[in-house]
Amino acid sequence: MVAIGGMLASTEAAHAQNAVEARAARDTVNARSRPGYEPPPIRFGPLEVAPVLQVDATVTDNLYARSDVKVRDVGIALRPGIVLASRGPNHELAVRADARLERYASHRSEDTQSFDASANGRLNLARRTVLLAEASQAHLIEARGTTGDTLFGTKPIGFDRTIGAIALEQDVGTVRFHLGGRYQRFVYQDRQLDGATIDLSPRDYEVTSGNARVAKGISPGLAGFIDLSLSHSRYTREQPGGVDRNSNGTTVLAGVAFGGNRLVQGEIGLGYIGQKFHDGRFPAIRALAFNGALAWSPTGLTTVRLRAARTFQRSPIVGIAGVREDTFSIAADHELLRNFILRPAITFTRAAFRGGEQRDTFGTAQFATTWLVDTHWQVDFTLLHGLRRNNVPTAQMREYDNNRAMISVRYRL
């Protein structure tokens, strides 16, 4: 996924001006420390180790997320993970690894395995100069019902994802300069259906992007910014004689970042997006770009989070250059008790295929709870309703309504 709005920075853009009170930023529902419900870190010298094991049990009334074949099933997922972290006055390094082994009671073709390993680091090169880096490698599964889920009758689609990124940040007075680059690659695995091999290599995709950002402190807790992003998207295994789906993108955003107190934190950016495709048969994208996140805490017990973004997704279909997605969400965290949190959320996504007339609409509504039992044990319960609608008669079977109930038990060593 390429963020059309560019890199969405956190409220650190405002932190650069020493405008945010750190205590207030920590005093929100998710960030608040809860003594007695947090496992003490396991230390090996300067290294902190945090292993975790989670088990998910899921019941669904529409396993394949379709309207023509609607089946129920029960699934169990085993999710081990570990975080290794090293923190010092001039550096931070975190290495994370987790896996997911999922099994279903009746439909064994839906059994999947996935993993994700990543490393994130920060190094202070000088008092006001910071180097940031990120790398990850993952094997992931296209979830049923999503835009990329285009196969039925065989195992869900799997792909490998590689990410590498580096950025340099420099503070000069009340101004922060950010310069970074990012590389992403997606490699899809073939599938077998009725003895035939389905070649998914035309989906293989890579995007290289660069980002420059300048943020200027305006007042305590408020900074203005200008953000420029350039990207090159390429399908690495295009079929000979096929259309050229590659493209170049340019995005300019201007906005404000704020975070002077617990009440409101976040940033909002608006601007222009231009995505030009190499093949003239694909109309260029010229539209309003937007990217924003807002966290509002009307009380110390409630935090409401709003997000909106316009993104450009890789295409799951040969002949389609990409998918423009507009996503909006609202979520809340309410601390009913110190160790019991309510988490309702609603998400709405519109997907427009570039190179076709298809338009998809996705929606999810969920109600979730988190129960911190003690220092090591945590129990989460989630009820979720999802739907998909589209405007193409030949794809009506891809419309669905899906209900899921999930209980998760997590043990943190």
BELRA-V799259 format. One record per backbone hydrogen bond with DSSP energy under -1.0 kcal/mol. NH is the residue of the N-H (numbers start at 1). CO is the residue of the C=O. If there is no record, write none. Layout:
nh:NH co:CO
nh:NH co:CO
This chain:
nh:2 co:312
nh:5 co:310
nh:6 co:3
nh:13 co:10
nh:14 co:11
nh:15 co:11
nh:16 co:12
nh:17 co:14
nh:18 co:15
nh:19 co:14
nh:25 co:21
nh:26 co:22
nh:27 co:23
nh:28 co:26
nh:32 co:28
nh:37 co:34
nh:42 co:49
nh:44 co:47
nh:47 co:44
nh:48 co:85
nh:49 co:42
nh:50 co:83
nh:52 co:81
nh:53 co:411
nh:54 co:79
nh:55 co:409
nh:56 co:77
nh:57 co:407
nh:58 co:75
nh:59 co:405
nh:60 co:73
nh:61 co:403
nh:63 co:71
nh:65 co:62
nh:67 co:397
nh:73 co:60
nh:75 co:58
nh:76 co:103
nh:77 co:56
nh:78 co:101
nh:79 co:54
nh:81 co:52
nh:82 co:97
nh:83 co:50
nh:84 co:95
nh:85 co:48
nh:86 co:93
nh:88 co:91
nh:92 co:122
nh:93 co:86
nh:94 co:120
nh:95 co:84
nh:96 co:118
nh:97 co:82
nh:98 co:116
nh:99 co:80
nh:100 co:114
nh:101 co:78
nh:102 co:112
nh:103 co:76
nh:105 co:74
nh:110 co:107
nh:111 co:108
nh:112 co:102
nh:114 co:100
nh:115 co:139
nh:116 co:98
nh:117 co:137
nh:118 co:96
nh:119 co:135
nh:120 co:94
nh:121 co:133
nh:122 co:92
nh:123 co:131
nh:124 co:90
nh:125 co:129
nh:126 co:129
nh:129 co:126
nh:130 co:169
nh:131 co:123
nh:132 co:167
nh:133 co:121
nh:134 co:165
nh:135 co:119
nh:136 co:163
nh:137 co:117
nh:138 co:161
nh:139 co:115
nh:140 co:159
nh:142 co:157
nh:146 co:143
nh:149 co:146
nh:150 co:148
nh:159 co:140
nh:160 co:187
nh:161 co:138
nh:162 co:185
nh:163 co:136
nh:164 co:183
nh:165 co:134
nh:166 co:181
nh:167 co:132
nh:168 co:179
nh:169 co:130
nh:170 co:177
nh:171 co:128
nh:172 co:175
nh:175 co:172
nh:176 co:215
nh:177 co:170
nh:178 co:213
nh:179 co:168
nh:180 co:211
nh:181 co:166
nh:182 co:209
nh:183 co:164
nh:184 co:207
nh:185 co:162
nh:186 co:205
nh:187 co:160
nh:189 co:158
nh:191 co:198
nh:193 co:196
nh:196 co:193
nh:198 co:191
nh:203 co:200
nh:204 co:201
nh:205 co:186
nh:206 co:234
nh:207 co:184
nh:208 co:232
nh:209 co:182
nh:210 co:230
nh:211 co:180
nh:212 co:228
nh:213 co:178
nh:214 co:226
nh:215 co:176
nh:216 co:224
nh:217 co:174
nh:218 co:222
nh:219 co:222
nh:222 co:219
nh:223 co:257
nh:224 co:216
nh:225 co:255
nh:226 co:214
nh:227 co:253
nh:228 co:212
nh:229 co:251
nh:230 co:210
nh:231 co:249
nh:232 co:208
nh:233 co:247
nh:234 co:206
nh:242 co:239
nh:247 co:233
nh:248 co:276
nh:249 co:231
nh:250 co:274
nh:251 co:229
nh:252 co:272
nh:253 co:227
nh:254 co:270
nh:255 co:225
nh:256 co:268
nh:257 co:223
nh:258 co:266
nh:259 co:221
nh:265 co:295
nh:266 co:258
nh:267 co:293
nh:268 co:256
nh:269 co:291
nh:270 co:254
nh:271 co:289
nh:272 co:252
nh:273 co:287
nh:274 co:250
nh:275 co:285
nh:276 co:248
nh:278 co:246
nh:282 co:279
nh:285 co:275
nh:287 co:273
nh:289 co:271
nh:291 co:269
nh:292 co:308
nh:293 co:267
nh:294 co:306
nh:295 co:265
nh:296 co:304
nh:297 co:263
nh:302 co:299
nh:303 co:333
nh:304 co:296
nh:305 co:331
nh:306 co:294
nh:307 co:329
nh:308 co:292
nh:309 co:327
nh:310 co:290
nh:311 co:325
nh:312 co:2
nh:313 co:323
nh:320 co:317
nh:321 co:354
nh:323 co:313
nh:324 co:352
nh:325 co:311
nh:326 co:350
nh:327 co:309
nh:328 co:348
nh:329 co:307
nh:330 co:346
nh:331 co:305
nh:332 co:344
nh:333 co:303
nh:334 co:342
nh:335 co:301
nh:336 co:334
nh:336 co:340
nh:337 co:340
nh:340 co:337
nh:341 co:370
nh:342 co:334
nh:343 co:368
nh:345 co:366
nh:346 co:330
nh:347 co:364
nh:348 co:328
nh:349 co:362
nh:350 co:326
nh:351 co:360
nh:352 co:324
nh:353 co:358
nh:354 co:322
nh:360 co:351
nh:361 co:389
nh:362 co:349
nh:363 co:387
nh:364 co:347
nh:365 co:385
nh:366 co:345
nh:367 co:383
nh:369 co:381
nh:370 co:341
nh:371 co:379
nh:372 co:339
nh:373 co:371
nh:373 co:377
nh:374 co:377
nh:378 co:410
nh:379 co:371
nh:380 co:408
nh:381 co:369
nh:382 co:406
nh:383 co:367
nh:384 co:404
nh:385 co:365
nh:386 co:402
nh:387 co:363
nh:388 co:400
nh:389 co:361
nh:391 co:359
nh:395 co:392
nh:396 co:393
nh:398 co:395
nh:399 co:396
nh:400 co:388
nh:402 co:386
nh:404 co:384
nh:405 co:59
nh:406 co:382
nh:407 co:57
nh:408 co:380
nh:409 co:55
nh:410 co:378
nh:411 co:53
nh:412 co:376
nh:413 co:51
